[in-house]
Amino acid sequence: MTRAAGASHESTALTLVVALVAAAWLTLAAWGASPWRRYLDHGNWGDVAWLAALCSAVPQGEHLVPALAYAATWQLMIAAMMLPTVLPLLAAFRRIVEGRRHAGALLAAVTAGYALVWLAFGAVAYGIDSGVRWAASSSGWLIAHAWVVGSVVIAGAGAFQFSALKYRCLERCRSPFGFVNAHWRGRRPLVESLRLGLDHGLFCVGCCWALMLVTFVVGMGSLGWMLALAAAMAAEKNLPWGARLRAPLGVALLAWGVGIAVANR
């Protein structure tokens, strides 16, 4: 393959991915403006009639079905928010396996591994959120002081920006070519591709989990906040000066969390 042809293929792939991301955001915007906007709220799954019927038909369905349904919707949101942040890794991996016969399947395996990690995180996040809601329903004080949860989550996300774990995970995410070289040997292509996606997904979750939990506070149906958080995570991971956003973003989140507490005293 000539250099010009390779560049053309990469340009086409990038165009398709950008179009996919744009379509995801447009779909979220249309959904948020529709009469079904309330279903973007993670607390309203039980309002869906067919889902309520399914819950009653499946053993333990009142817990299992909403969790799976929420995790699936969470994954769609992650595709819109996190796909731009993983483009450098996919581009680096594509160049390495470009000459292989099943390069497309290998690239799909990397993407699938990455998505599986975020799907698992979505299920865990749903469980934590359900636990907090259950605790709030049995606590008169927490019902009267619901702002405490938001203040703690936002301030916690700010504090995490200064942690060693955030730094280590962010550094791994900001070195896509080195990451691929460290995880790819080509001896078992499909297994290694899936493992590469899983490993990168773990570092991505390690880097971004606290910021993603902020969506529970500001509302998963808030397109503006989703765009702001997605832009911050993409900039941190991909832009040359992105690592320097850690501190300003952390300070802003800490100030926001403290501000909520002060305003509600």
N, C-alpha and C positions, 0 to 999 in steps of 0.2 A: 504494500500500500504506500502511495506517495505521501509526502508531507502535506501537500495541498489537500489530498483526499482525506487524510486523517483530520486536518483542521476543519474541513467541511463537515465531517461526521460529528466532531465534538461540538461544533456550532449548532448543528441540527439537534443534537441531544440536549444541549443547554436550552435551546429555544423551546423544546417540548416540555422540559422541566419547569421553566419559567411560566409557560402557558398553564401547566397543571397547577402550580402554586396560585396563579392569578384566578383560575377557575374555582379553586377551593375557597379563596377569600371572597369571591363574588357570591358563591353559594351560601357561605356563612352570612354575608350581608343581606342576601335575599331572605334567608331563613329568619334572621333577626328582625326583619321588617314585616314578617308574615304573622297571621293569627296564631301560628304554632310556635311563636318565639319562646313561650314559657317552657317548652320541652328542652330547650338548651340549658335550663336551670337544673342542676344535678339533684335538686330536692323534689322535683315534680314528676318522677318516673311513674309513680303510682296513679297519676291522673290519666294515663293513656289507657283507654278501655280495653284494647286487645291485649296489652301487656298485663293488665290486672287479671284478665281471664287466664292468661298463660301462667301467671304466678300461682293461681289456685289449682292448676292442673299438674304442675311439676312438684315432686317432693322437695320440700324446703324452698319452693319457688319464690316465696315472699322475700327471701334473702338472695337466692342464687340468680334469678332472672333479672332483677333490677341491676345487680352488680355487673352481670355480663353485658346487659344493654348499655349501661353507663360506660363501661370500659370500651365498648365498640365505638360509641360516639366520641369518647375521649380520644380514641385513636385517630378518628377523622380530624379532630381539632389539632392533634399532634402533627398529622401529615401537613396541615396548612402552616403550622408555626415552626416546626423543626426541620422540614425538608430543606429549606434554604441553607440551614446551618451545616448540613451533611454533604452538600454538593462538592466541596473540595476533596473529601475522602472518596466519593464515588468517581470523581474525575481521575484521581490518582490511580485507583484500582482499575478503572477501565483501560487506562494506558498500559498497565502491566499485563492484563489478560487479553488485550485486543487481538493478538494473533491466535488465540485458542479457539477451538471449534465451537465450544459451548460458552462463549464469553457472556452472552446475554443471560443465560441461566445462572452463571456465577455472580453476575451483578445483581440479579434478582434475589439470590440467596443472601447476599450482604444486606440488601434492603430489608428482606424478611426478618433477618436476625435483629437488625436495629429496631424494626417495628415491634417485634415480640417483647423486647425489653421495656419499651414504653407502654405496651399493652399491660404488662405485668405491673408496672408502676401505677397505671390508671386504676387497676383493681385494688391495689393496696391503698391508694389515695381515697378511693370510694369507701373502703372499710374504715379508714380513720375518720373520714367525714361523717359516716353513719354513726360511729361511736361518739363523736362530739355531739351530734344531734340528739342521740339517746341520752347522753349525760345532761344536756341542756333541758330536755323535756322533763327530767326528774329533779331539776334544781331550780327553785324559784329565783335564787340569786343570779344564776347564770342567764335565766330568761330576761331578767331585768337589766343585766349588764352584758348583753350579747356583743357589745363593742369590744369587750376584752379579747375575744377570740381573734377578731380582725387585727387588733393592735399587736397581739403576740405573734401572729403569723407574719405580718408585714415587718415588724421589728426583727423577728427571727431571720427572715430572708435577708434583711440588711446586715445583720451580724454575720451570717454565713458567708457573705461576700468577702470577709476578711479572714476566713478560716484556711488552714493548710490544705484541707480536702478540696476546697474550691480551687485553690491555686494549682494543685497537682492535676486535677481532672481537666481544668481549663488548658493547661500546658499540653496535655496529651491530645486534646481536641484541636488545638491550634497547630499541630504538626501532622497533617494527614498523610503525607508521603512517608515520613518516618514511622508512623503507626502501621501503615500497610506493610512496609519492609520488615517490621518487627513481628508481624503476625502471619505473613504469607510465605509459604515455602513451595507451594504448588505440587506437593506429593499426593495429597488427597483434596483435589480442587474444591469439590462441592462442600465437604465438611469444613475445610479451612475457610471458605467464603462465608458460610453461616456463622462460624465461630468469630470471624472478623467482625461481622455485623453485630453479634451479641456483645463482644468485648467493647466495641466502640459505643454501642448503646449504653452500656454500663457506665462508661466514663462520661457520656453525655448526660445521663440521668444524675450522676454524681456532681456534675457541674451546674445543672439547671433545675434540679428538683425543687429547691426553695422558691425560685422565681415562679415555677409552674404552680406551686401551692397558692401563690397570691391570686391566681384566677378564681380560687374558691371564695376569696374575700370580695373581689371586685365584681364577680359574676361571670360565668362562662359565656353568657350571651352578650357580653359587652365587647363589641367589635373593636372599639377604640383602644381599650385596655389590652386586648389580645394582640393588636398590631404593635402597640408600644412595647409589650413584653417580648414579642417575637423579634422586633427590631433590635432591642437591647441584647438578646441572646445571640442573634446572628452577628452583630457588631463585635461582641466579646470574642467570639470564636473565629471569625473570618477576617476582620479588618486588621491591617498592620498595627494600628494603635489601639485595637480592641481591648487588649489586656489591661490598659490603663483606665478602662471604664469601671473596673472592679470597685475601687475606692469611692469615686463619686456616686455610683449607683448605690453602694452600701450606705453611705451617709444619707442620701436622699430617702432611702427606705426606712432607716432608723429614725430620721426626723419625722417621717410620715406616721410611723407607728407611735412614737411618743406624742405627736400632735393629736392623734385620735384619743389617747389616754387623757391628755390635758383637757381636751375639749369636752370630755364626758365626765370629768370629776365632779 
